[in-house]
Amino acid sequence: MLTSLEKEPLFIGESAVASARPLAGIELDDAQTAMLLSIARRHCKLVLEHGRANMPAERRRQIIEEIQSLRSMREDLITQWRKDANI
């Protein structure tokens, strides 16, 4: 059962943290850190918007698509950084 602070995943079968592997061993520069923070901030804003009671269904679908895009972007960046760091 979820606690009051936890949210259910957006899709059945999807974990809230998709295949989380720590960034240990990767030295991120300021630009890379800023990119991850920007993605995280946008994601949080979209989650808050999605949770509004009066949000139209079409906008909810758009938000979900954008969140999926942000997740993909984040994973692609991390994969590239791992590759560059030979991890």
ROLUM-959147 format. One line per field, with one value per residue: x, y, z of N, C-alpha, C in turn. Coordinates in steps of 0.001 Angstrom, whole numbers, padded with zeros to 6 digits, m for minus. Each point is the difference from the previous one (the first is absolute). Layout:
# ROLUM-959147
n_X (X	...)
n_Y (Y	...)
n_Z (Z	...)
ca_X (X	...)
ca_Y (Y	...)
ca_Z (Z	...)
c_X (X	...)
c_Y (Y	...)
c_Z (Z	...)
# end
This chain:
# ROLUM-959147
n_X (000842	m000421	001063	m000369	001327	m000346	000386	m001096	000680	000458	000733	m000936	000721	m000118	001274	m000093	000973	000005	000303	m000215	001030	000716	000241	000189	001121	m001031	000997	m001007	000074	000195	000380	000652	000507	000232	000443	000606	000451	000282	000439	000644	000374	000244	000615	000564	000239	000382	000673	000400	000279	000561	000413	m000126	m000983	000139	001039	m000143	m000707	m000259	m000095	m000745	m000560	m000110	m000414	m000740	m000344	m000158	m000623	m000622	m000188	m000342	m000717	m000460	m000202	m000504	m000678	m000312	m000190	m000637	m000657	m000131	m000328	m000748	m000441	m000142	m000553	m000383	m001242)
n_Y (m001180	001027	000636	000918	m000189	m001259	000037	m000384	m000985	000704	m001111	m000883	m000542	001288	m000102	000579	m000868	000347	m001251	000456	000583	m000038	001287	m000860	000650	000799	000679	000646	000678	001293	m000088	m001130	000518	001114	m000831	m000777	001094	000464	m001194	m000087	001259	m000186	m001133	000625	001014	m000920	m000622	001178	000358	m001179	000354	001051	000228	001224	m000805	000536	m001019	000838	000964	m000837	m000348	001304	000171	m001090	000436	001200	m000558	m000780	001104	000626	m001065	m000051	001307	m000101	m001081	000666	001074	m000686	m000630	001176	000541	m001086	000088	001305	m000419	m000780	000236)
n_Z (000000	m000694	000460	000870	000099	m000188	m001246	m000592	m000626	m001033	m000123	m000174	000969	000044	000319	001179	000208	m001264	000234	001200	m000592	001089	000101	001000	000068	m000109	m000498	000557	m001132	000109	m001261	000261	001113	m000670	m000940	000907	000597	m001199	m000331	001162	m000156	m001296	000325	001028	m000818	m000889	000951	000454	m001242	m000191	001209	m000778	000840	m000437	m000027	m001207	m000425	m000988	000901	000717	m001148	m000284	001233	m000090	m001199	000531	001025	m000859	m000696	001135	000334	m001234	000019	001222	m000341	m001110	000752	000945	m000965	m000595	001169	000200	m001234	000144	001149	m001019	000409)
ca_X (m000842	000766	m000178	m000638	000942	000347	m000977	000008	000652	m000907	m000480	000028	001194	001155	000417	000139	001384	000288	001359	000900	001376	000623	000966	001315	001066	m000089	000250	m000837	000396	m001114	m001003	m000725	m000832	m001086	m000932	m000795	m000891	m001039	m000928	m000711	m000941	m001113	m000761	m000778	m001067	m001010	m000708	m000944	m001087	m000784	m000785	m001120	m001294	m000757	000833	m000657	000623	000966	001222	000648	000727	001167	000948	000601	000927	001160	000764	000703	001078	001028	000654	000836	001114	000870	000666	000962	001141	000747	000643	001133	001028	000615	000826	001163	000818	000354	m000574)
ca_Y (001180	001235	000958	001236	000815	m000688	000035	m001181	000231	000462	m001114	m001272	m000767	000884	000428	001444	000290	m000973	m000532	000981	m000356	001227	000654	m000141	m000255	000956	001381	000902	001404	000899	m000033	m001264	000095	000931	m000684	m000929	000791	000574	m001092	m000333	001090	m000057	m001189	000318	000937	m000749	m000876	000853	000380	m001206	m000312	000925	m000675	000462	m000132	m000757	m001284	000189	000591	m001061	m000848	000763	000026	m001335	m000109	000835	m000650	m001121	000588	000442	m001204	m000524	000926	m000221	m001283	000122	000770	m000823	m001058	000598	000342	m001258	m000437	000895	m000269	m001416	m000722)
ca_Z (000000	m000089	001085	m000455	m000773	m001231	m001086	m000842	m001290	m001044	m000789	000706	m000307	m000065	001332	000131	m000360	m001039	m000056	000601	000307	000473	m000878	000616	m000959	m001104	000409	m000790	000051	000327	m001068	000092	001200	m000318	m000900	000816	000864	m000854	m000301	001238	000311	m000957	000359	001213	m000366	m000740	000951	000739	m000909	m000255	001183	000212	m000147	m001173	m001193	m001077	m000336	m001092	000570	000782	m000961	m000445	001120	000083	m001130	000266	001064	m000627	m000788	000943	000522	m001069	m000146	001163	m000159	m001100	000498	000946	m000780	m000716	000978	000415	m001129	m000037	001186	m000088	001146)
c_X (000887	m000244	m000588	000916	000360	m001126	000082	000743	m001029	m000606	000117	001244	001258	000375	000133	001409	000421	001486	001039	001351	000675	001007	001411	001021	m000021	000203	m000817	000523	m001236	m001108	m000839	m000940	m001199	m001035	m000888	m000977	m001144	m001060	m000838	m001021	m001220	m000910	m000895	m001157	m001122	m000807	m001021	m001185	m000923	m000944	m001168	m001318	m000725	000786	m000732	000790	001053	001312	000737	000813	001255	001079	000717	001009	001263	000870	000777	001182	001155	000769	000960	001244	001019	000778	001036	001245	000866	000732	001223	001131	000703	000953	001276	000951	000474	m000464	m000946)
c_Y (001243	000875	001273	000853	m000640	000133	m001310	000338	000425	m001156	m001276	m000761	000842	000410	001506	000444	m001078	m000331	000978	m000628	001283	000545	m000062	m000346	000931	001396	000918	001421	000858	m000038	m001279	m000003	000909	m000659	m000962	000742	000606	m001049	m000325	001077	m000048	m001186	000286	000941	m000719	m000917	000811	000400	m001185	m000307	000939	m000689	000380	m000095	m000818	m001265	000147	000579	m001030	m000924	000711	000024	m001339	m000192	000821	m000596	m001189	000496	000459	m001192	m000579	000872	m000203	m001295	000030	000767	m000847	m001123	000530	000335	m001250	m000495	000830	m000266	m001462	m000793	m001080)
c_Z (000000	001218	m000573	m000856	m001325	m001011	m000758	m001286	m001041	m000786	000813	m000446	m000060	001412	000003	m000339	m000980	m000033	000546	000283	000422	m001004	000583	m001067	m001190	000566	m000916	000128	000268	m001050	000068	001210	m000253	m000906	000784	000899	m000802	m000341	001231	000359	m000911	000324	001204	m000308	m000745	000917	000797	m000874	m000244	001164	000271	m000334	m001292	m001303	m001067	m000367	m001087	000530	000851	m000911	m000495	001078	000112	m001121	000243	001109	m000562	m000827	000895	000576	m001029	m000194	001123	m000148	m001115	000435	000919	m000724	m000721	000966	000510	m001084	m000059	001164	000035	001218	m000499)
# end
